[in-house]
Amino acid sequence: MTRPVKRSFSIKGHRTSISIEAPFWDALRQAAAQEGMALAALVAQIDANRGEAGLSSAVRVWVLDYFREGTKSAPASEVTSPATAPKPGGIARL
């Protein structure tokens, strides 16, 4: 198991950081590319739909759901929390 890698982002003008393992970063970058989004835009979309979960946890769950479900599903408006899953393709294009 690799140690978490920390990266910082600005979301709605607020600096925040995410600590996730390198394989999750790789998968998140792959998902962003498949969705035609910048990594920061994808993280912002996950943040907007994460509910009460921490951002790092929400990203991990989103990545897991993305690759479990494939690349197409419900629109972002139907996604309310990582527990109900931001699904692949369920992100709004920014």
Secondary structure, DSSP 8 states (H G I E B T S, - for coil): ---EEEEEEEETTEEEEEEEEHHHHHHHHHHHHHHT--HHHHHHHHHHT-TTS-HHHHHHHHHHHHHHH-S----GGG---TTT---TT-S---
